[in-house]
Amino acid sequence: MRRRACAILVFSLLLAVAYITAQTPQADNFRQMSIAAEVKGLADPFKGITTNGVVQSGLFSLRSTGVSTEPVRKAATAFLNALDSGQRRRTVFPVDDVEWRKWMNQDFYLRQGVSFQEMADSQREAAFALMRAGLSAKGLQLSRDIMKLNYTLGELNNNNFVRYGEWLYWITLMGEPSRDKPWGWQMDGHHLIINYFVLGDQVVMSPVFVGSEPVIATSGKYKGTSILQAEQSMGLRMIQALDEPQRKKAILEVSKTANNNLAEAFKDNLVLDYGGVRASELDAARQKQLLEVIGEYVRNMDDGHARVKMDEVRRHIGETYFAWIGGTTDKSVYYYRIHSPVILIEFDHQRPVGLRHLAVNPQLPDHEHIHAVVRTPNGNDYGKDLLRQHYLEHPH
């Protein structure tokens, strides 16, 4: 009996060694890929997304919004208090640290901070409380559903929960939660990135990246979970609602065979000119419809600050452009972009990656893999322009 037990133990150890050995080359490869992405993506100092390489000044100002940030400050403090000293050291960075810019959608990326995977139940609840305070109910639901669908992706890859899983998401804090000093938090993981900057009662929530593959779980633990269906249909209804001359201006290409998003990870200094149809050429009904599409993305942040952001968007509606790539039927795959001096939104049907083995045509985009990005152009992603102005008034 003892011999049999020893044999089983030895066999188990050999399996563990074989697994670790098999994983090591992949882990080393992921590390090198992460380093390479950072070296290339962070080679230049932050400027911000522009139309011509020059930041349009005077768009953002230090002011009171009248919307309290006390709930998110208290939640962030409680989250930090829930961490042990080692976790806290790995999680907190200076408010002006380059860590803000170190995020990536891909699952392989090596992230900083504390992961949901390693959190105790009480710590996890504190992390969700932080998200609940900073996001709307809609935004929190979207975030949780993306996490769940990452588990679904693991199920569809022979239960590979080492690479894909519900808890493979990391939180970092920049600065210390404060009533009057700048600070913020970041969530980073596969298909879910939230950057949340706070200064007084002002909030900048960008860059934001949301997506999934699949976007609808048709089986498994989270069967029935779906995301980005409203964003998908609202964009399509927008292009369909334009008259023929407007649609002709909006459509940049009628064929979509590749991924088209431009403002994803390490694209902080993207130069992207306006394209498509300008909202000033649309009637009041179509402008209202365009604002509703924008609102679907903006309303992922807490309700009060979402209203503040939408007021900012409305002030520049005449300078807002709507662009389209792809077909315009319900079965079409497509990309659309909404771009103004103060907001950039991209929605993109992507080629299969994690589900290539199940795709009808793995070379073409499909409805099961979607990426969406929200940016603040002209230097205010991560609240950078507000931080710049704050340092001018309060040298550090």
DALINSUL-V83542 format. One record per helix or strand of 2 or more residues. SS is the DSSP state (H for helix, E for strand). FROM is the first residue (numbers start at 1). LEN is the number of residues. Records with the same first field share a line. If there is no record, write none. Layout:
SS->FROM-LEN, FROM-LEN
This chain:
H->2-40, 70-13, 85-7, 98-4, 121-14, 137-19, 229-13, 244-7, 279-3, 284-15, 303-13, 317-3, 356-3, 381-13
E->92-2, 114-2, 169-6, 183-7, 192-8, 202-12, 251-3, 277-2, 321-6, 334-6, 344-8, 365-11
